[in-house]
Structures are given as structure tokens and as C-alpha cells.
Amino acid sequence: MTPNPHANPIPNILTGLRLFAGVVMFLILAGAAPQGIPMLSEFLSPDDQFRFGRTAFIIFVIAASTDWIDGFLARRWHSTTRWGAILDPIADKVLITGAILGVLAWGALPQIAIPCGLILFREFAVSALRETVAGKVKLPVTLLAKWKTVMQMVALGALQIALLWDGFGLPLEFQPHFQTFAYGLIWLAAIVTLWTGWQYFSKAQQKMSQL
């Protein structure tokens, strides 16, 4: 789609806000962790930690929802811009990375270290791949890659709920079952993330061999 020089700025504003929200969410979630900031954690009670955690979760949900809204508005208003195309994947990666690091900072869910690490490795690898082949090969975002981002956000939202279960006042007898559900989601997201990464590298290798 050809960028529109007279595009409505609202989609780009939403994308920029998602980028900013990802950083803020990470700072709140990681800062409120039991061992997040040494001097600060000494003054935070468990209730305070859960309160900050819930705030970070709300920011994450709102920011994640803008990933669909800004794209929808850009298409509906024919407001696609080069800046928006550049900023959108960056905002997604900042939000995902911030959520992963924020959850890991709590140190209460060691079972998610491997899938979260695999997701981060793939995101950095694909970003490096795009930068390396820029101007030589075009690697358009696939439909599965778009759904991959959705799966990552849903899985990370579920992990935050599992982590902050007591803070949400949810029945404790359901917590183990929900944790298992959240673990399954993050592993599924990691598998799809790796698969889409392999697709990008395979496609780049194929196109580079034709040059």
C-alpha cells in the first residue's frame, strides 16, 4: 500500500503511545518486583507490589489493544505512512520485551524462562536479519507472524494474571490450573514465534540466492 502524505496522524500517535506504554509498563512491573529496585522494594508492602503490578497489567492490556486499533484505523482512513510502518513493529517488540523482562523480574515463574528466552532470541534475530538485508530483499510480514504477536500478548497477559493472582483477589484453588494454562500459552507462542522466524530466514536465503 502506497503511503499517504496527507494521512490522519491518529494511528501513528497510538503506535507511539504503545511504544511509550511498553517502557512505562516494564518500569512499573519490574520496579514493583520483590527484588526489583533494592532501596524501593524495602518500602513496598506486598499490597503495594500487587497494586503496581495491577497497574502495569492494565497498561499492558490497553497498549496491546492499540496494536489492532491503529492498524484498523490506518487501513480504514487510508492513513498508511512510512513512519508508521517503521514504528509499529518497534512498538510491538518493546511491549513484548518489556512484558517478558517485567514478568521474569518477579522470579516466581521459572518454568517460563526457556520459552521467554526463545521468543526474545527470535525477535532480535529477525530484527537483525531485516536490517542486514534492507534495500536488497523485502520480507513482508506474514499473516502467521501477525497472529504470533497476538499470541505473545495473550500469553504474557495470562502470565501476569498468574503472577499477580493474589493481588487480583482470585480464588486460590484455581491458581494452579490457570498457571498451567498460562505456561501452555507461552510455550505455544514460543513455538509459533520460532516457526515464523525460520520462515523469514528461509525466505531471505531463497531471495538472496537469486540476486
Residue pairs with C-beta under 8 A, 6 or more apart in sequence:
1 80
2 80
3 80
3 81
3 82
3 85
4 78
4 79
4 80
4 81
7 74
7 77
7 78
7 79
7 80
7 81
7 84
8 73
8 77
8 79
9 79
10 70
10 73
10 77
10 79
11 70
11 71
11 73
11 74
11 77
11 79
11 84
12 70
12 79
12 81
12 83
12 84
12 87
14 66
14 69
14 70
14 73
15 66
15 70
15 84
15 87
15 88
15 91
16 87
16 91
17 63
17 66
18 63
18 64
18 66
18 67
18 70
18 91
18 92
18 95
19 87
19 90
19 91
19 94
19 95
21 59
21 60
21 62
21 63
21 95
22 63
22 91
22 94
22 95
22 96
22 97
22 98
22 99
23 94
23 98
24 59
25 56
25 59
25 60
25 63
25 95
25 98
25 99
25 102
26 56
26 97
26 98
26 99
26 101
26 102
28 52
28 53
28 55
28 56
28 59
28 102
29 52
29 53
29 56
29 57
29 98
29 99
29 102
29 103
29 105
29 106
29 160
30 36
30 101
30 102
30 105
31 37
31 40
31 52
32 44
32 48
32 49
32 51
32 52
32 53
32 56
33 41
33 49
33 102
33 105
33 106
33 107
34 41
34 49
34 106
34 107
35 41
35 105
35 107
36 105
44 52
47 167
49 167
50 164
50 166
50 167
51 167
53 160
53 163
53 164
53 167
54 164
54 167
54 168
56 102
56 160
57 157
57 160
57 161
57 164
60 95
60 99
60 153
60 156
60 157
60 160
61 157
63 95
64 95
64 153
64 157
67 88
67 91
67 92
67 95
67 149
67 150
67 153
70 84
70 88
71 88
73 79
74 80
74 81
74 84
89 141
92 149
93 123
93 127
95 153
96 119
96 123
96 149
96 152
96 153
96 156
97 120
97 123
99 153
99 156
99 160
100 116
100 119
100 120
100 156
103 109
103 112
103 116
103 156
103 159
103 160
103 163
104 112
104 113
104 116
106 163
108 163
109 159
109 162
109 163
109 179
109 183
111 183
112 159
112 183
112 186
114 190
115 186
115 187
115 189
115 190
116 186
116 190
118 190
118 193
118 194
119 152
119 189
119 190
119 193
122 193
122 194
122 196
122 197
123 193
125 197
125 201
126 197
126 200
126 201
129 139
129 200
129 201
129 204
130 139
133 139
133 204
133 207
133 208
136 208
136 211
137 204
137 207
137 208
137 211
139 200
139 203
139 204
142 196
142 199
144 192
144 195
144 196
144 199
145 196
145 199
145 200
147 192
148 189
148 192
148 193
148 196
151 185
151 188
151 189
151 192
152 189
152 193
154 185
154 189
155 182
155 185
155 186
155 188
155 189
156 186
158 178
158 181
158 182
158 185
158 186
159 182
159 185
159 186
161 168
161 170
161 178
161 182
162 175
162 178
162 179
162 182
165 172
165 175
165 178
166 172
170 178
